[in-house]
Amino acid sequence: MTTPATPPPLPQAPRAPHQHPPQGWEGGGAGLYASPIPVRTPGLGDAIASEWTKIRSVRSTMWTLGVMVVLLLGVGLLAAFAVSKSDAEMDGTPVLSLGFFGVLLGSICVITLGVLTIASEYGTGMIRTTLTACPSRARMLIAKSVVFFLLSFTITTVTTGVVGVLQTAMLDGGTPSADDWLRSTVGVGLYVAMLGLLSLALGALIRHSAGAITIMIAVVLLPLVLAMFMFSQSLARVQQALFEYSIPNQLGALYDASMTTSGPSGWEPLWVILGVTAVAMAGAFVSLDRRDV
């Protein structure tokens, strides 16, 4: 009787080489791994650094702020040159008030940049990347506001200071007081920067660059234009209020050259624009939390 042949053994799968646990691994459970690279939660400082990199690397910042500086210098010095070549006397009019015309035109550039700082990201879809890197929408808006405010305030204050020095050297007028200098440089810089923040808040609410810029230009110019065409006596009080609280008149008040004898004066225009901007920023925070990208 023949014994059946024993079948050959099946090939075994190759064994995986022995792996040592990675450095930083601690036992205590399957699948746990602690990276040796320190992990840090990003904060507001990181968001500010990111926004500063973005705002200084786009062409819109260079063009808008560059045009603003040219307008402040060019229009301010042109006004001083025209007065110096004419027979007109200042007659108590502050020399620094001639910088008002350049600031009013230059504020349009700050308004444009404020809107583009956030609304352009919605137009290009870049806001999705921004919120992926910084999921906290409140932190993102705060970072944009801080960077934009400091940049616009610094540029405006320095430029108005240079214009004021040149105007004072070109014209023979009364020597400005320390308060005059402070309001026409730091005060104007704060007011223009707050106006830009108002534009940024409106850009966050509208999410459309052209629409938000149009609305902001209307906010700056429309009250004054409407007041000029109110001839009815029954609208006299409305006309007076529009004159007093229009943005051009409030800028003029910082230069002691307002169009009315009543209304905000001295540093009061700053409190007005601060209140309006605070309301708009609160609305922007609520809108960002409740609306999708």
Salt bridges, closest charged atoms under 4 A:
ASP46 OD2 - ARG40 NH1 3.11
GLU51 OE2 - LYS54 NZ 3.11
GLU51 OE1 - LYS144 NZ 2.97
GLU121 OE2 - LYS54 NZ 3.01
GLU121 OE2 - LYS144 NZ 2.57
ASP179 OD2 - ARG183 NE 2.88
ASP180 OD1 - ARG183 NH2 2.86
ASP256 OD2 - ARG183 NH2 2.94
